Amino acid sequence: MTIDPIEILRKEPFRRILPDPFPRYITAFDKDAPYQEDNVQYQLVSQADFMREYEVGGHKILSRGYYPDKTKYDDEKKQFVTEILSRVAFPFQYVITVKQLCHLCGNNIDFKLSDARPSQQDHELLHDFVQGWLDKNMETAWYYAARAEKITGDAAFCGYMANGIFRWRVFSYLEGDVLFPHYDPITGDLDAFGRKYKLYDEKGRTVDYLDVWDNRYIYHFRRSNTLTDRIRNTIKRFAGLSGWEEVEPPTLHGFDFIPIAYKRSPIGPCWSPSQDNIENYELAVSQLAENNKAFAFPILFIKSTNDLDVEGTSDGRPTMIVASDESADAKTLNRADASSSFELQLRILLENIFRGSFAVNPPEIKGGDLPGVTVKLIYSPAIEKAMADSQEWNSFMDEMVNIFKQGYGIETGRVSRMNALRVRGDIIPYVHQNVAETISNLVQSKVAGILSTRTATELNPYASNAEYEQRLEEERRAIQSPVQQSVTTQVTETAQGDNVVNRTRETIAKAQNNS
């Protein structure tokens, strides 16, 4: 198979819809009109824009082009001076990301066998599978992928073999990777996958690299960015050539399929629905900070007919006023209170920032533990968002499980058994809960006979990976313990009897020798 880098380096752009500048109206005569094609207009946004929104230093409010400083004449009207305005930026995007990740990735992946009646061998193999999942830090890989997609809009999990050992990586724009997935237009399966990134050569110049995966091989391409190479590559593109050169022959990746799990968010980063409110909130607070420069602090008002001698600090605060006029007077003017409508504006913007992103600011709790239902109601928006996200990530998790099954099977020498294992990994959203109440409900369900011991043990918040097997082992030891004690007692008594006989024989032998 021949890989053309130009065909790989194609990707659907990220975009945000724009309002219709010319609303259309329908009349009574348009009821039977044919389908009308509507050309939707979008604003193109890049993943670099997402990073600027995520990092506080890149917020739009800090840009002089978006929120310019004031330019005016100096006191002598001779030259322009620039007055630096107050600018306030808030890390709302970071807070929203952490809150959504907490509920989406707070619990470990719940693995279950898909067979209706799994055998004991299946349970033992599932235990090995889950233990390998934890040993390989796959939960960390899952978190890194979710975090990258929440921030930059897409992410990819890649499994690979290194000297017979399964390992993994997460590709994302956070790490400097640009991802190019390509799907079969009929089946929708991943047909090829490209990863473009930059490295530095020995002279500190950037060099572009492109790695491409298909069902069997990994292809490695390289393109230099020196002035000569850029001119040469431009000429090649006019001639129909890509300008990329293959670094080495294709290498086998060792899997029966493309070992890549890719996820893309249709709305971009997780805070996109609240981005407009965030920008308006930062603009309003910046204007408030600028307004407070003039009106938040007391203003000294002096009334006198003669000249005054005012002494003050370096920042202009007066410390002493000397007046020769007996009628002179000095007082401070009361500051203007903030408008109630302005406070209402800030409060509405703040509420909708978190409402639009399904994030919850927990209320102040005065008292002891809250019932489980109350806790769930408080965090209901965040739980609902995590439940919706878990469905969107379901296919990604299935691909991660398939990649790990084959990779870990190759490492442990059990490829066929691992591939035949029908295991499903479910994303369980994290819910703040009353642990004592949860354990009490499990105990009552087990006693009532509506929940098995295995299920109750696995759902226990304090249970380990192999809690049920450990419990069975403890029961076996408890049953065997009385029998083992009886056997040990008999052996000890027999040994003590043998020792008495031996000592008697030794005494008789000594007496005979003395005689």
C-alpha positions, 0 to 999 in steps of 0.5 A: 500500500502506498501512503501519500502524505498530502492525502493524510494531512487533511482534517475537518476544521473546528468551527462555531456557528454564526447567526443568520444575518438575514432571517427568512420568513414563511408565507401561506404559499410556501407550505408545499415548497421544496426543501430549501438548502440553507448555507450555514456560516461558521467561524473557523477556530483552531486548536491554538485558539482553544489553548488561548482560551484555556490558559489565562494569559491568552484570554481575549481581555488581555489583548490590546486589540480587543480591549484597547488602552486609552490614548489622550493628550498630556496636561500640556496638550503637546503629546499623546500619552497612553493610559493603561487600563485594568484587565482582569482574567479568570481561569473559568476554563480550567475550573470547568475542565477539572470539574467535568473530569472529576465526574467523568474519570473519578471512578475506575472503569467497571469491567464485566463479562458479557457472557450470561454464564461465565465460567470460573476460568473466565473470572480468573482471566478477567481478574488477570485482565483487570490487574494488567489494566491497573499495572499498565496505568491504563486508568491514567491513559484514559484520564490523559485522553479525556483531559486532552479532548476536553481542552483541545477538542480531540485526542488519540490513544495509541498502543504499541509493542516495545521488545515484546512489552505492551506500552501506550501513548496519548497523542494530543495538541497539548503535546504538540501533535496534530491528529488526522483520522481517516474513516472508511466512508461505508463502514465508518471504521478507522482506515488510516491515522496520521500524527504530525509533530515537530522535533529539533535537529542538531542546529536547533531548527524545527523538522516536521515529522509525520507518522501514519498507521494502517492495518499492518504498518507504521510509515515514517515521513520527514520534512525539513523547514530550512529556507532551501528545503521550503523552496524545494518543497514548494517546487515539488508541490507544483510538480505534484509531489508532496515534499515529504521523504520516507525516513525508514521502511514501513514497520509492523506494529504487531496488531491485527487492526490499527491500534489507535482509539480516536475521540473528537468533540463536536463542540470543541473544548468543554467550555465552548457553550460558556465561552461568550459569557466568560468573555463578557464577564471578564470585560464587565469586571475589567470595566468595574476595576477601571471604574473603581480607580476613580470612585472606589476610594475616598476623594479629598475635597478642599475649600479655601480662598488662599493657597494651601500647602499639602504634603503627601506620600509618593502615591499622592495620598495627603498626610498634612494640609497647612492653610492660612485661611481660617475659613478653609475646609477639607473633607472626604467625599463618599464613594459612589455605590455600585449599581444594583443593575451592574451587580445583577449583570455580573451575577447572571453572567456567573451563574450562566457560565457554570450552568452552560458547562454543567459545573456546580459550585457547591453550597456552604454546608452547615451541619453533618453528613448529608443524605445521599439523595440530597448530595445527588440533587446538589450535583445533579447538573454535573452528574447529568453531564458525566452520564451524557459524556460516558455514552459519547466515550463508550466506543472510544473505551471499547477500542481501548479495551480491544487494543489492550486485550491484544497488546497485553495478550501478546506480552503474556503469551495468551493472545487467543485467550485474551481475544476470546475474552468477552469483556466490556468496560463501562464508564461509571460517573463519579457521584459524591456520596455518603459512603456509610449509607452506600455500604448499608444499602448493599448489606440490606440488599444482600440480606434481602436476597436481591443482590449476590455476594459477588456483586455486593462485594464488587460494589463496595467502595472499599473493595479491592480489585480481587476482593471477592476472591480474597474473601473466598480464600479467607473462608477456605482457610477458616474451614481448614483451620480446625483440621490443621490444628488437630493434625498439628497437635497429633504430630506434636504429641508423636514427636514428644513421645519419640523424644521420651523413648529416645531419652530412655534408651540413652539412659539405659545405654549409659548405665550399661557402659558404666557397669 
